[in-house]
Structure formats: structure tokens, C-alpha cells
Amino acid sequence: MGEWQGGAVARVFISYASVDLARAGEVHSWLVDAGHGVFFDQDLRDGIVVGERWRQRLYERLRWADAVACVVTPAFAVSPWCAAEVATAQERGSRLLPLRAGPAADHPLLTDVQRIQYIDLARDPVQARTALLAALRRIDAAGGRGWPDGRSPFPGLRPFEIDQHRAFFGRAEETKALAEVVRSPAERTALLVTGPSGCGKSSLVRAGLAPVLAAEPGWLVLPPILPGAGPVTALARELAAAARRLALEWTVDRVERRLDEDGLLPVVDELLSAEPDGPQPRLLVVVDQFEELLTLAPPGQRARFARVLGPALAGPVRVLGTLRPEFVDQLLTDPHLSPLPTRFHPYGHCAEKRSGR
């Protein structure tokens, strides 16, 4: 995965038997056309070059990949190298995406026991392409599963991001508790995770909760926004970016005008309906450093942000933010943010963000 904010797309390793080169090449073309980073060993650009240590290269690319697309045929089922690639992907936690490319084509490591859903490439290639790219979009939204060699697992003083979730350890219970609150149908407030500066609340939201919900069916998760001096513009920017990933020709200016004229709900309804794998029922808006609404945004911009977000909480929108506790009283008494109901979720850990523990 590249940077989440930049709309990166998942990296894919194509696993196939040599006799199925043509079918694997077709899948490779789909992925390249969609902008994915791909490892296809026979490709001159992204495969194995002359003189390269091919076994080392294969395993490095399996570590790198977020997903492994398996072109499953009878030849694939009996290939020891394909079995090794599948087993390595399973061990490393990569997402396996089997494409059934022939009659009675199954693999013992990709059985119903593992609850792995096949994509039927042989029966309907067009539908298979749609299903494959939809699965990769969800992997991408959840921050990917690969880890390139040489990448440091320590973000320094910055919070962990969604694409660093594999290096974010020790907060499983806190993430689970927060996710249960956000999922609740009764939750109709802006839920603010509160804790002192440096306690890791931004990492909890970005690398803990966001990838969990983004991987679940029924959620579209926007990258976190920092309110700054123009919080509605920041929101419009992420909505427009999400729309472009769904092939909607939205500009930031157009989205911002619609937010002011119509509110957030019509924009969200259109966005959720554009999902290729069917309408999604919920959108998560993440507002990191919520106190910037009080310290950087002018009163008029605060009121504008509350007018846009407040009514949408009664619909499919969930708002999750982070807030330093010294700003709680100021937030509760600010007249410009009063249309935005808030609730607080205290977060007590004060471990160093750099440790990832």
C-alpha cells in the first residue's frame, strides 16, 4: 500500500501454473489497467528479470503483496510452487483471491473450510473482473496487508496510519470496544475519543478502528480529516477523492457547493449508491484533532461545519473524532458547534506512540 491519503491501490501477486500463462496475463492486464501494483513473473516491467535470484524475488514479492490472485485450474491444484505461494500468503496474512478458471478447479488450501469465496473466471470473465476489483478496493480501504522489505514499522512522532495497521499492536481490546460503539444503530452523535496529547488516540482511530470497519461489508470509510481553518473544505476534499475512486467526476468545489446548498445527506446517498458491489449503508467520517475547530477555525466556519454534519447523524453518517480533554468544556459551551451533538469516549493509554504497543 502507498499513502492512504493519496488514494493508493492494493498491490497484487498473481499466482498461476505455467500452462495457464494466457489466463494469468489477462488478469494482469485487468489489474494494471485499474492502476494496481502487480507482480506477474513473466512481465518485463514487474516480473523477474534475467539474472535475478528468482526464489528470493518470489518470496520478497509475497511479503510485499496485499493480496494474492490465484488463477485456479487443475494444473494449479497439482503445482508444488503454487501450493507454496498459497501457503506463504496464508502464513503472512495476505488476502487470497482465487479465480476459478476451469471446470472442477479447486485447491486443497483454498477450500470451503477456510471460507474463501471463489470468483468464477471461467463462466463470466466480465463479472469476475468486477468482483476482483471490488475485493481489492475493500483491501485498499482497509490499509492493505503487505509490508515491503526495508519499510520501518516505526512512524516516529507521527501517529500510525491505516496502511501501518500491521505494525500497530497491543490495542485490540480498545479497538474492539470502540468499534462496537461506532457500529451501534443507536449512535447518533459525533463520538470523540478523548485523551492527553501523546497517548495514542490518533493511532487508535487511524490504525486500529479505521481498517477494521473499512474491511467490513457495509462501510465506506473516509481518510481522516484535520479541520484546520476550513473544515467543510477538508471534508469536501475527501468526499471528492472517494467519489473519483468510484468513477464519479466530482470536484472539490462542486462538493463544497452541494454541502452548503443541500447538506451532507444527499451527497452521501449518491456516494454510497455508487459502490460497484452494491449500495453501502454507512459512511464513517473521521475528524482527527477535533480541537482545531476551536483553535483554528473561525466561528463562521465552525457553525458551517456543524450545519453540514449535524443532520447527517440521523442518517447513514457516523462521525468519529479525537479530542484533547482540556478542550472538552470549551467544546460543550461553544454556541457555533451546538447543532452537532457530541459524546466522549475516554482513552487512557499513555504509551509512547512510537512503540506501537
ABEGO torsion letter per residue (X at the ends): XBBAAAGBBBBBBBBBBAAAAAAAAAAAAAAAAAGBBBBBAABAAABBBBGBBAAAAAAAAAAABABBBBBBBAAAAABAAAAAAAAAAAAAGBBBBBBBABBGBBBAABBAAAGBBBBBAAABAAAAAAAAAAAAAAAAAAGEABBBBGBBABAEABBBBAAAAAABBGAAAAAAAAAAAAABAABABBBBBBEBBGAGAAAAAAAAAAAAAAABBGBBBBBBBBAEABAAAAAAAAAAAAAAAAGBBBBAAAAAAAAAAAEAAAAAAAAAAABAAEBBABBBBBBBGAAAAAAABBAAAAAAAAAAAAAAAABABBBBBBBBAAAAAAAAABAAAAABBBBBBBBABABBAAAGX
